[in-house]
Amino acid sequence: MKDLFDKVKANMGPLGMHAKEAHHYYTFPKLSGEIGPRMEFRGKTLLNWSLNNYLGLANNPEVRAVDADAAAKYGMGYPMGARMMSGNTDFHEQFEREIAAFVSKEDALLVNFGYQAMVSAIDALVDRHDVIVYDSESHACIIDGVRLHMGKRFVFPHNDIANCEKQLERATKLVEETGGAILVITEGVFGMRGDQGKLKEIVELKKKFKFRLLVDDAHGLGTMGKTGAGTGEEQGVQDEIDVYFGTFAKSFAGVGGFLASDKAIIDYFRYNMRSQIYAKALPMPMVIGALKRLDMMRKHPELKEKLWTIVNALQGGLTEAGFNIGDTSSPVTPVYLNGTIPEATNLIYDLRENYGVFCSMVVYPVIPKGMIILRLIPTAVHTLEDVTFTIDAFKAIRTKLTSGEYQTESILAV
Ligand SMILES: Cc1ncc(COP(=O)(O)O)c(C=O)c1O
């Protein structure tokens, strides 16, 4: 009989298997200094494109002052307890009213972490008679929510609406037998490729099928739509999104998130979402800080405009220079290259050590073998000079990659 610890030590998992060589360099790197486009990495200042700090709010002086005042006044412990028992406050409820208005929904529920809230919202909404239809490239929090589901789930290939329709036909047949209902789940902006979920087309299917639509708009909130209310606003279908999910992990530069929907549905979540009922309420500085961030979004549309100036310059410049950035239509900027994992690690090492540019790298098993994605996240606090500098660096490393210069043994973290 195996010892459980021996078993896991022998197989650290698809990402963990590289931990020994990659830790603190490719994985778990430590960026220090003020949050922004220039941060310290192993003693060097690098131009940083790896933070989802889209609007630059993480280090905005006004935002930081509000965070600090709230922490000084309340500490990080306040309120003690879960919302339902002893942890509710006027500030929590004020935020819920204000964010609901911002995303044009009747009501909203604050949640402690986006990930656990998504898992738990799915769990609360469906029972074993219901069917979930979801996009194959959904974020892990959606996949985990679906894994909890006791009934059937049908997946459609990423953004394949014809197939989504097929899955809805299957689902409809099934729920006619079980007496259940259908939940469709997709994302506003897909965080790896930057393409948008086909919300408009999915909403169109409501004319043929009966279902409710849950949208994870982690990357769309604050970046997409005229007012920054997200991808539903961008595509003109916000009213048809039945449950809208946003996290503070990106534009809001914080921790926590929210679900927004009809009042009756939010009340249902308040009393049925296990991850919130049985967990401590979001600390006061996060809530007061979130109110300030929302205020900044409403009062300073120039932050989103500046973000898009940088996005357009970066994506336009990369395309002009012949880079493949796929079908992104959001700030998320993937650069697709071909190469092995050792080539990818050597290239990233060169980019950081000799060109002073820091970005995230995605390789197999997250994407197919032989592909490398360098993922850039432009923000409102980058400059056009940063863009030019980065495109020049990318041109240089592409020349080296195609001439085989990175085909040496992998330079791994020292
Ligand atoms: C698409 C998407 N959904 C959900 C989450 C999880 O949100 P949180 O970080 O608030 O747990 C993330 C990552 O932050 C994400 O990218």
The ligand as a Gaussian input file, in Angstrom:
#p B3LYP/6-31G(d) Opt

LIG

0 1
 C      -11.178000      34.660000     -15.892000
 C      -10.919000      34.656000     -14.411000
 N      -11.896000      34.284000     -13.585000
 C      -11.699000      34.234000     -12.256000
 C      -10.496000      34.559000     -11.686000
 C      -10.315000      34.414000     -10.212000
 O      -10.474000      35.629000      -9.550000
 P       -9.758000      35.905000      -8.147000
 O       -8.326000      36.196000      -8.416000
 O      -10.532000      37.093000      -7.623000
 O       -9.949000      34.704000      -7.293000
 C       -9.446000      34.966000     -12.510000
 C       -8.125000      35.341000     -11.963000
 O       -7.925000      36.170000     -11.148000
 C       -9.659000      35.020000     -13.915000
 O       -8.693000      35.378000     -14.751000

